[in-house]
Amino acid sequence: MKWGNVLIAAVFEVGWVMGLKYADSILEWSATIVCIVVSFYLLLKATTVLPVGTLYAVFTGLGTAGTVIVGMVMGEPVQLVKLLLIMVLLSGVLGLKLTTGEKKGEAES
C-alpha cells in the first residue's frame, strides 16, 4: 500500500495542477485546495517508509505524465513526440521503482 499512496497522491497532483489552470468558481478552487492537501499528505506519509529520492522521482514522473495526458484530453494538442516522451518518462519511473530496495526497518513500518 506504500506505493499505492504514491499513486493516489500523483492522481491528486494532476487534480490540483489542472485545477490551477481551469478553476473558475469557489467550488472548483475548493476542490483544487483539497487536492493539494490530500496529495501532499499522502506524499509525506509515504516518505516515512520509502526512499525519498525514488519516491519523489516516481511522484513527479507520474504527476507529469498524468497532467500531460489529462491536458490532451482537455483539448491541448496531441503530438506523437509527447506520447513517446511520456513512455520514456514512465519507463524511467518504473525502472527506479523496481530497482530500489527497501531497508530492513522500512518493511516493518
Summary of the structure (lengths in Angstrom):
residues: 109
radius of gyration: 15.3
end to end distance: 11.5
largest distance: 47.7
contacts: 298
relative contact order: 0.15
helix: 78%
strand: 0%
